[in-house]
Amino acid sequence: MARLVMVSNRVIDFNAAQQAGGVGVAIYNTLEQHSGFWFGWDGQIEESGSPEPKSITVGGHTTVTEPLTEPDYNDYYLGYSNSVLWPVFHNRLDLAQFEAGYYSSYVAVNQRFARHLAPLLQPDDVIWVHDYHLVPMALELRKLGVENPIGFFLHIPIGPAQAMLAIPENKEIARALGAYDLIGLQTQSDVRNLIDFLQQSVAGRLLPSGRIRVFEAELDIGCFPVGIDPNDFAFGPGEAEALPPTETGDLHQIIGIDRLDYTKGLPQKFRAYGKFLEEYPEYRRRIVLSQFAPPTRESVEAYADIKAELESLAGSINGRYGELDWVPINYIHRTIPRSELRDIYRTSRVGLVTPLKDGMNLVAKEYIASQDPKDPGVLVMSKFAGAADQLPDCVLVNPYDIADIVQGIRIALEMPRDERCARHEKLLRNVRKSDSNAWSRSFFSELAKAGQRRAGRFSKSSDMAKALERLQASVKKNSTHSRAAANVGT
């Protein structure tokens, strides 16, 4: 049976897998279904030196990891990955640091990862690369002679073609993407954006088969929305009674859980909440916004700026509306243990998710899966989250329109139980239908098919090469005979 080799920028510790989130949990859940190993950065930073991979096996699962050097971390990770690709892919060209010269380090780390991974591969391995840090990985493996099926999944959105073309190295990025057999994206909009980019950057050609030709390669591009395991958040038959009720007196909790990032719409959320308290004073002392914002990439200037802005907004709203026995906003700047998430979601009347742009947003799905079907809370979500395509029965809002978020909060708080239950039933059905297992199965299946097509093309090209060699040998032989005959004639 073919092994599955997962490759991602960050590899989580299997002993702490249930504390991770997002990409880490999705990969971990997939590897539980397959033999293979997980390759990437271990989160450690060395001042200098030549990092070498190390292998660890825990409970039958193997990781192969290596550290980054301090220059790698600054230029590959904080630099090109998160100060160029991240803002561009989220259509924030104003924050991209194109002039910083990070690209050579970005490629160098991908080259080193590929050089260390290639000797570990077996002929039947299927390779699945994750996210924007590792776009060149397939191309670097191909240069080393690796002809295994290689798929790429982008967990974040991809910007429109005009934004992508602003990257000075856009042709190099397009060429690197062309080395994959299958590229998976979160939404159909992302699929269209990528195809447009490849067509405009390197004259990619859409074929009748639905694949796209990039230079001499053909690749498949598809929509594979990432999911969660709903069973991690659902309650068993006897658990509901042991939990605190969703209401404490007349106080309703509105929950927000977002990484501290400028794409998450956190200032817009805080301003809308303050405006809600201004326009609907009858809700003062009856609601509280609990916002968890775990730190991320704090050494990047844009993240320091948003941290200061949120602290200022929270202080202003609490100062204006707060009382001795009621604080309107609980702003918590730390990570929440994954084991505590279910109770936090379950005891919140409203889940407020307002990203300006998001690949999927698994917090929305976790919130839905955690609710009591007999008395569920209401999800208020940005229409620009990838999850909005799958969850149309939540309360969708425009995060750029403060008034629209205000009305979304009001609708959620005033929604009668019958409507909450009816909406939740549809939402939960969609979350279960497109869970993490469905995501991994569908992508792995399509990657295997794409790999078979690659093998067929590779076989044909080999046959053609052999035929060409035979033809050239025949021509050379005939030419030799002709010269010999001519010499005899003289």
C-alpha positions in Angstrom: 0.0 0.0 0.0 1.3 3.5 -0.9 2.6 5.6 1.9 1.3 9.2 2.4 4.1 11.7 2.9 2.8 15.0 4.4 5.0 18.1 4.0 4.2 21.3 5.8 6.1 24.3 7.1 5.3 23.4 10.7 5.1 19.9 12.1 3.3 19.5 15.4 4.4 17.3 18.3 2.2 14.2 18.2 2.2 14.2 22.0 0.5 17.6 21.9 -1.6 17.1 18.7 -4.9 17.8 20.4 -3.7 21.2 21.5 -3.0 22.3 17.9 -5.5 23.8 15.5 -6.2 24.5 11.8 -3.7 22.9 9.4 -2.0 20.8 12.1 -5.1 19.0 13.2 -6.3 18.4 9.7 -2.9 16.8 8.8 -2.8 14.8 12.0 -6.3 13.4 11.4 -5.4 12.4 7.8 -2.2 10.7 8.9 -4.2 8.5 11.3 -5.8 6.9 8.3 -2.6 6.2 6.3 0.9 4.8 6.8 3.7 7.3 6.1 5.4 10.2 7.8 5.2 14.0 8.2 8.1 16.2 7.2 8.9 19.9 7.9 10.1 22.4 10.4 10.1 21.5 14.1 9.6 25.1 15.3 13.1 25.4 16.6 15.5 28.2 15.6 19.3 27.9 15.4 21.5 30.9 15.2 23.5 29.4 12.3 24.8 26.1 11.0 23.6 23.5 8.6 20.3 22.0 9.9 19.9 18.2 9.5 16.6 16.2 9.7 15.8 14.0 12.7 13.2 11.3 12.9 10.8 10.6 15.8 8.1 7.9 16.1 5.3 8.3 18.6 2.5 5.8 18.8 3.2 4.5 15.3 3.3 8.0 13.8 6.6 9.3 12.4 7.7 12.8 12.0 10.9 13.9 10.2 11.8 17.5 11.2 14.6 20.0 11.1 15.2 23.4 12.6 15.5 26.7 10.7 18.5 28.9 11.1 17.8 32.5 12.4 18.4 33.9 8.9 15.9 31.3 7.5 13.3 32.3 10.1 13.7 36.0 9.4 13.8 35.8 5.6 12.0 32.6 4.5 9.3 32.5 7.3 8.7 36.1 8.5 10.0 37.5 5.3 8.8 36.1 2.0 6.1 33.7 3.4 4.4 36.2 5.8 5.5 39.6 4.6 5.0 39.0 0.8 2.8 35.9 0.1 0.4 36.1 3.0 -0.7 39.8 2.4 -0.9 39.3 -1.4 -2.9 36.0 -1.1 -5.3 38.0 1.1 -5.4 40.9 -1.4 -3.5 43.3 0.9 -0.9 44.7 -1.5 -0.5 47.7 0.8 1.2 45.5 3.4 3.5 43.4 1.1 7.2 44.1 1.4 8.2 43.3 -2.2 11.4 45.3 -2.1 13.0 43.4 0.8 14.8 40.7 -1.2 13.5 37.7 0.7 12.9 35.4 -2.3 16.3 33.8 -2.6 16.0 32.6 1.1 12.5 31.3 0.4 13.8 29.2 -2.5 16.9 28.1 -0.6 14.9 26.7 2.3 12.6 24.8 -0.1 15.7 23.5 -1.9 17.2 22.2 1.4 13.9 20.6 2.5 13.6 18.9 -0.9 17.2 17.7 -0.7 16.6 16.2 2.7 13.2 14.7 1.8 14.1 13.0 -1.5 16.3 10.2 -0.1 13.5 9.2 2.3 11.0 8.6 -0.5 9.9 5.3 -1.9 8.8 4.8 -5.5 5.1 4.3 -4.5 4.9 7.2 -2.1 2.2 9.9 -2.6 3.4 13.4 -1.5 1.0 16.0 -0.2 2.5 19.5 0.3 0.7 22.1 2.4 0.4 25.8 2.2 2.1 28.9 0.9 5.5 28.5 2.6 6.3 25.5 0.3 5.1 26.5 -3.2 8.5 25.6 -4.8 8.7 22.2 -3.1 7.5 20.1 -6.0 9.7 21.9 -8.5 12.7 21.3 -6.3 11.8 17.6 -5.9 11.4 17.2 -9.7 14.9 18.7 -10.2 16.2 15.8 -8.0 14.5 13.2 -10.1 11.4 12.6 -8.0 8.5 11.5 -10.2 6.0 10.5 -7.5 2.6 12.1 -7.5 2.8 15.4 -5.7 -0.2 17.4 -4.6 -0.4 20.9 -3.1 -3.2 22.2 -0.8 -3.5 26.0 -0.1 -5.2 26.5 3.3 -5.5 30.3 2.8 -7.4 32.1 0.0 -5.6 33.2 -3.2 -5.9 36.8 -4.3 -7.3 37.9 -7.7 -4.9 37.6 -10.7 -4.1 41.3 -10.7 -2.9 41.1 -7.1 -0.9 37.9 -7.7 0.8 39.6 -10.8 2.1 42.3 -8.5 4.6 39.8 -7.0 7.9 40.5 -8.8 8.6 36.7 -8.9 5.1 35.9 -10.2 6.4 33.9 -13.2 8.6 31.8 -10.9 5.7 31.2 -8.5 3.5 30.1 -11.5 6.2 27.8 -12.8 6.6 26.2 -9.4 2.9 25.5 -9.2 3.1 23.9 -12.5 5.3 21.1 -11.1 2.4 19.7 -9.0 0.0 17.1 -10.3 -3.0 18.5 -8.3 -3.6 21.8 -6.5 -6.4 21.9 -4.0 -8.1 25.1 -2.9 -10.9 26.0 -0.4 -13.5 27.6 -2.7 -14.6 27.8 -6.3 -13.6 31.5 -6.2 -10.1 30.5 -5.3 -10.0 28.0 -8.2 -11.0 30.7 -10.7 -8.4 33.1 -9.3 -5.6 30.6 -9.6 -6.6 29.7 -13.2 -6.7 33.4 -14.1 -3.3 34.0 -12.6 -1.7 31.0 -14.4 -3.3 32.2 -17.7 -2.1 35.8 -17.3 1.3 35.1 -15.7 2.7 32.3 -17.9 0.1 31.9 -20.6 -1.4 28.8 -19.0 -3.9 27.1 -21.2 -7.1 25.5 -20.0 -7.6 22.2 -21.8 -10.9 20.5 -22.8 -10.2 17.9 -20.1 -10.5 20.6 -17.4 -6.8 20.5 -16.6 -4.5 23.5 -17.2 -1.2 23.3 -19.2 1.7 25.3 -17.7 4.7 25.1 -20.0 5.1 21.4 -20.7 3.2 20.2 -17.6 -0.5 19.5 -17.1 -2.1 19.9 -13.7 -5.5 19.5 -12.1 -7.0 22.3 -9.9 -10.0 21.6 -7.7 -12.1 22.8 -4.8 -11.6 20.7 -1.6 -13.1 22.6 1.4 -11.2 21.5 4.6 -13.4 20.3 7.5 -13.2 19.3 11.2 -14.0 16.1 13.0 -17.4 17.1 14.5 -17.1 14.3 17.0 -14.3 16.2 18.8 -16.9 18.8 19.8 -20.2 17.0 20.0 -21.7 16.1 23.4 -22.7 12.7 24.4 -26.2 11.8 25.8 -25.4 12.3 29.5 -23.1 15.4 29.2 -25.5 18.2 28.7 -26.8 18.2 32.2 -23.3 18.5 33.7 -22.5 21.7 31.7 -23.3 25.2 32.8 -26.3 26.6 31.0 -25.9 28.9 28.0 -27.4 31.7 30.0 -26.2 33.0 33.4 -29.1 35.0 34.6 -29.8 37.5 31.8 -26.1 37.6 30.6 -25.4 36.2 27.1 -21.9 35.5 26.0 -20.7 36.4 22.4 -17.6 34.5 21.6 -14.8 35.4 19.2 -11.7 33.1 18.7 -9.3 34.4 16.1 -5.5 34.6 15.7 -4.2 38.1 16.1 -4.0 38.9 12.4 -5.0 41.9 10.3 -7.1 39.5 8.0 -9.5 38.6 10.8 -11.5 41.8 11.0 -11.0 42.2 14.7 -11.0 46.0 14.8 -14.3 45.9 12.8 -15.7 43.4 15.3 -14.9 45.6 18.3 -16.2 48.8 16.6 -19.4 47.0 15.7 -19.9 45.7 19.2 -19.3 49.2 20.6 -21.8 50.6 18.1 -24.3 47.9 19.2 -24.1 49.0 22.8 -24.6 52.6 21.7 -27.7 51.9 19.6 -29.3 49.2 21.8 -28.6 50.4 25.4 -31.2 47.8 26.7 -28.5 45.1 26.0 -26.0 46.7 28.4 -25.3 44.4 31.3 -27.0 41.6 29.4 -24.2 40.7 27.0 -20.4 40.3 27.1 -18.0 39.9 24.2 -15.2 37.4 25.1 -12.5 37.7 22.5 -9.6 35.3 22.5 -6.8 36.5 20.2 -3.7 34.2 20.4 -0.4 35.9 19.5 1.2 35.3 16.1 4.2 36.7 14.2 4.5 39.5 16.7 7.9 40.6 15.3 6.1 41.6 12.0 5.2 45.3 12.2 1.7 44.9 10.9 0.9 42.5 13.8 2.2 44.8 16.5 0.1 47.6 15.0 -3.2 45.6 15.2 -2.4 44.4 18.8 -2.1 48.1 19.9 -5.3 49.0 18.0 -7.3 46.2 19.7 -6.1 47.1 23.1 -7.0 50.7 22.6 -10.5 49.8 21.3 -11.2 47.3 24.1 -10.1 49.9 26.7 -12.2 52.6 25.1 -15.4 50.5 25.0 -14.9 49.2 28.5 -14.2 52.7 29.7 -17.3 54.1 28.1 -19.9 51.4 28.9 -18.4 49.3 31.7 -19.6 49.3 35.3 -18.2 47.9 38.5 -20.0 44.6 38.1 -20.0 44.4 34.3 -17.2 44.6 31.7 -18.4 44.7 28.1 -15.3 43.1 26.5 -13.1 40.4 27.9 -10.1 40.7 25.6 -7.7 37.7 26.1 -4.4 37.7 24.3 -3.3 34.1 24.7 -3.9 30.6 23.3 -6.8 28.5 24.5 -6.2 24.8 25.2 -8.1 22.8 22.7 -9.7 20.7 25.4 -11.5 23.8 26.7 -12.9 25.0 23.4 -16.0 22.8 23.4 -17.3 24.2 26.7 -16.5 27.8 25.6 -18.4 27.4 22.4 -21.3 25.6 24.0 -21.9 28.3 26.7 -21.9 31.2 24.1 -25.2 32.4 22.7 -23.5 34.0 19.7 -20.4 33.0 17.7 -19.0 36.1 16.0 -16.6 35.4 13.1 -15.8 38.5 11.0 -12.7 38.0 8.8 -12.1 40.4 6.0 -10.8 37.4 4.0 -10.3 33.8 5.2 -9.5 30.5 3.4 -12.1 28.5 5.4 -12.4 29.4 9.1 -12.7 26.2 11.1 -13.7 28.1 14.3 -17.1 28.6 12.6 -17.5 24.8 12.1 -16.2 24.1 15.6 -18.8 26.5 17.1 -21.7 24.8 15.2 -20.5 21.2 16.1 -20.4 22.2 19.8 -24.0 23.5 20.2 -26.8 21.8 22.0 -29.3 20.9 19.1 -32.2 21.6 21.5 -31.1 25.1 22.4 -28.3 26.1 20.0 -26.4 29.4 19.7 -26.3 31.5 16.5 -23.3 31.8 14.2 -22.8 35.3 12.8 -20.1 35.1 10.1 -18.5 37.2 7.4 -19.6 36.5 3.9 -15.9 36.6 3.0 -14.9 33.6 5.0 -14.5 30.5 2.9 -16.9 28.7 5.2 -19.7 31.0 4.1 -20.1 28.9 0.9 -20.9 25.8 2.9 -22.8 27.5 5.8 -25.4 29.8 4.2 -27.9 29.2 7.0 -25.8 31.2 9.5 -26.3 35.0 9.8 -24.0 36.4 7.1 -22.6 39.9 7.4 -20.3 42.3 5.6 -17.3 42.9 7.9 -16.6 46.2 6.1 -20.0 47.5 7.0 -20.2 48.2 10.8 -23.9 48.7 10.6 -24.4 45.3 9.0 -22.5 43.6 11.8 -24.6 45.5 14.4 -27.8 44.1 12.8 -26.3 40.7 12.6 -25.6 40.7 16.4 -29.2 42.0 17.0 -30.7 39.2 14.8 -28.7 36.5 16.6 -29.7 37.7 20.1 -33.4 38.1 19.2 -33.7 34.9 17.1 -36.4 32.6 18.6 -35.5 29.1 19.6 -37.5 27.4 16.8 -35.6 29.3 14.1 -32.2 28.7 15.9 -32.9 25.0 16.0 -34.0 24.8 12.3 -30.9 26.8 11.2 -28.6 24.7 13.4 -29.9 21.4 12.0 -29.0 22.5 8.4 -25.6 23.9 9.5 -24.6 20.8 11.4 -25.6 18.6 8.5 -23.2 20.5 6.3 -20.4 20.3 8.8 -20.8 16.6 9.2 -21.1 16.0 5.4 -17.8 17.9 4.7 -15.8 16.7 7.7 -12.0 16.2 7.8 -12.3 12.6 6.6 -14.3 13.6 3.6 -11.7 16.3 2.8 -8.7 14.0 3.0 -10.4 11.2 1.2 -11.5 13.3 -1.8 -8.1 15.0 -2.1 -6.1 11.8 -1.8 -8.3 10.0 -4.3 -7.9 12.8 -6.9 -4.2 13.0 -6.3 -3.9 9.3 -6.9 -5.7 9.7 -10.2 -3.5 12.6 -11.1 -0.5 10.5 -10.3 -1.7 7.8 -12.6 -2.1 10.4 -15.4 1.5 11.6 -14.7 2.8 8.0 -14.9 1.0 7.5 -18.2 2.5 10.7 -19.6 5.9 9.8 -18.2 5.6 6.3 -19.8 4.6 7.7 -23.1 7.4 10.3 -23.0 9.8 7.5 -22.2 8.5 5.4 -25.1 8.7 8.3 -27.4 12.3 9.0 -26.3 13.2 5.3 -26.9 11.5 5.5 -30.3 13.4 8.7 -31.1 16.7 7.0 -30.1 15.9 4.1 -32.4 15.0 6.4 -35.2 18.2 8.4 -34.8 20.2 5.2 -34.7 18.5 4.0 -37.8 19.2 7.3 -39.6 22.8 7.2 -38.5 23.2 3.6 -39.7 21.6 4.4 -43.1 23.9 7.5 -43.4 26.9 5.3 -42.7 25.8 2.7 -45.3 25.3 5.5 -47.9 28.8 6.9 -47.3 30.3 3.5 -47.6 28.4 2.8 -50.9 29.6 6.1 -52.3 33.2 5.3 -51.4 32.9 1.9 -53.2 31.6 3.6 -56.2 34.7 5.9 -56.5 
